Amino acid sequence: MLAVHGLEDLVPRLHAKSLAGDWEGMADLISDETLEHFAVSGSFAIIGERIHERYRGLYDRTQLYPSFQPSLDDPRWPTVLAGFQGARGAMLQSDRERRSAWRS
């Protein structure tokens, strides 16, 4: 996957650091520009819009994996959802709701 983005030189460097257990060193090798190839990141204020811009026309739903578990009544969610203007099917679903749906 790295080679597709012209980053094949990272493979041996990342591998060497993983063998040495140098996880922080691995993170240091990944620039913000490199990260943007594989992830959409940003604050609650901009993430919805950034995801919508990147994947417009390619998806009909998405799942967010924040680095913490905000509650569904977190006041920042409306801002995130507003960024999906024009995206159909945007909704929030808790882990509990997803598990319940799979069991039904």
C-alpha positions as CSV (number, residue, x, y, z in Angstrom):
1,M,0.0,0.0,0.0
2,L,2.8,2.4,0.7
3,A,4.3,1.8,-2.8
4,V,1.0,2.9,-4.4
5,H,1.7,6.3,-2.8
6,G,5.4,6.4,-3.7
7,L,6.4,5.7,-0.1
8,E,8.1,2.3,-0.6
9,D,11.3,3.7,1.0
10,L,9.3,3.7,4.3
11,V,8.8,0.0,4.4
12,P,12.3,-1.2,5.4
13,R,12.6,1.8,7.8
14,L,9.3,1.0,9.5
15,H,10.1,-2.7,9.6
16,A,13.5,-2.1,11.3
17,K,11.9,0.1,13.9
18,S,9.1,-2.5,14.6
19,L,11.8,-5.2,15.1
20,A,13.5,-2.9,17.6
21,G,10.2,-2.2,19.3
22,D,10.6,1.5,18.6
23,W,7.0,2.4,18.2
24,E,7.6,6.1,18.8
25,G,10.3,6.0,16.1
26,M,7.8,4.5,13.7
27,A,5.4,7.3,14.4
28,D,8.1,9.8,13.8
29,L,8.6,8.4,10.3
30,I,5.0,9.1,9.3
31,S,4.4,12.7,8.3
32,D,1.1,14.4,8.3
33,E,1.1,14.2,4.6
34,T,1.6,10.5,4.6
35,L,-1.1,10.0,7.2
36,E,-3.6,11.9,5.0
37,H,-3.2,9.0,2.4
38,F,-4.7,6.6,4.9
39,A,-6.9,8.5,7.3
40,V,-9.1,11.5,7.6
41,S,-8.4,13.4,10.7
42,G,-9.4,16.6,12.3
43,S,-11.4,18.3,15.0
44,F,-15.1,17.8,15.6
45,A,-15.6,21.2,13.9
46,I,-14.1,20.0,10.5
47,I,-14.1,16.2,10.4
48,G,-17.6,15.8,8.9
49,E,-16.9,18.1,6.1
50,R,-13.4,16.6,5.4
51,I,-14.9,13.1,5.2
52,H,-17.7,14.2,3.0
53,E,-15.3,16.0,0.6
54,R,-13.0,13.0,0.4
55,Y,-15.6,10.3,-0.1
56,R,-18.4,12.2,-1.8
57,G,-20.2,9.9,-4.2
58,L,-18.2,6.8,-3.0
59,Y,-20.1,5.8,0.2
60,D,-23.6,5.9,1.6
61,R,-22.7,5.5,5.3
62,T,-19.6,5.9,7.5
63,Q,-18.4,4.8,10.9
64,L,-16.3,7.1,13.0
65,Y,-13.6,5.7,15.4
66,P,-12.7,8.6,17.7
67,S,-9.7,8.0,20.0
68,F,-12.2,8.2,22.9
69,Q,-15.8,7.3,23.4
70,P,-17.9,10.5,23.4
71,S,-21.5,10.0,24.4
72,L,-24.2,10.3,21.7
73,D,-25.5,13.4,23.4
74,D,-22.1,15.1,23.1
75,P,-22.8,18.7,21.9
76,R,-20.1,18.4,19.3
77,W,-21.9,15.7,17.2
78,P,-24.3,18.2,15.5
79,T,-21.3,20.0,14.1
80,V,-19.8,16.7,12.8
81,L,-23.1,15.8,11.2
82,A,-23.5,19.2,9.6
83,G,-20.4,18.5,7.7
84,F,-22.2,15.7,5.9
85,Q,-24.7,18.0,4.3
86,G,-26.0,16.3,1.3
87,A,-24.8,12.9,2.3
88,R,-27.7,10.5,2.7
89,G,-28.0,8.1,5.6
90,A,-25.7,10.0,8.0
91,M,-26.5,8.8,11.4
92,L,-24.9,8.1,14.8
93,Q,-25.1,4.6,16.2
94,S,-23.6,3.5,19.5
95,D,-21.7,0.2,19.9
96,R,-24.6,-1.1,22.0
97,E,-27.1,-0.3,19.2
98,R,-24.8,-2.0,16.6
99,R,-24.5,-5.1,18.7
100,S,-28.3,-5.2,19.4
101,A,-29.0,-4.9,15.6
102,W,-26.7,-7.8,14.8
103,R,-28.4,-10.0,17.4
104,S,-31.8,-9.3,16.0
